[in-house]
Amino acid sequence: METNQNQSSQDQGKMQGFYAQPRAYLSRDKQYLTLVLPGNMLVRKHVNFFKAVMGLPFERQVREAEAS
């Protein structure tokens, strides 16, 4: 039985992924979202990250050092 070298090299380039139902928590100051993925993997991102991904308008947060 012959194997196709091109097909096997294409299969290696595919990305693996998984479907998960993460738990999401908003910080008390309402600035960060924390996602808890399977295996207790934590992902903490600013809310503007999610707004930018969804194409929603957001105001850039000015740091204290920049404001002075």
N, C-alpha and C positions, 0 to 999 in steps of 0.2 A: 504494500500500500504506500502510495506516495504522499508526502506532505508538502504543502505549499509554504515556502519560506516567507513570502510576502505577507501571507495571511497571519502567520504566527507573529511576525514583527509588528503588525498592526494591532493585534490583540494585546501586546505588551504595553502599548502606548495608551490604552484606555485607563481612565481614572476610576478608582473604586470609591464608592460612597455608601451611605446608609441613610435610612429614614429614621428620624427620631422625633419624639414629642418632648422637647425640652421644657423644663420649668423656667419661668422668667420672673425675675424679681426687680422691682424698681427701688433705687436707693431712697433714703429718707429725704435727701435734698432734691430728689427728682431729676438728677443729672446723669445717672448711670443705670444701665440695664445689665443685670447679671443673668446669663443663661447657664443652666445646669444640664449638661449633656450626659448620656450614658457613661458609666464608669466614673461618675462624679467629677467630670471635667468641667471646670468653670471658665466661662468666657465673659469678661467684663468690658463693655464698650460704652462710650458716651452716647446719649440719645441722639445727638446730631449725626452720628454715624448711620444709624438706622433711618433717620429722616432723609439723608443724602441718598441712601440706597433706594428708598421708595420714591424719590423725586419730590419730596415735600420741601417747602421753604423753611429755612432755619437761620437764626442769627448766630454769627460766630461769637464764641465766648472770648471776652477780652481778659487776658491774664493780668494779675496785679502788677507784675513787672512792666508790662506794656502800657498800662494805664498811667503810670507815674511819669 
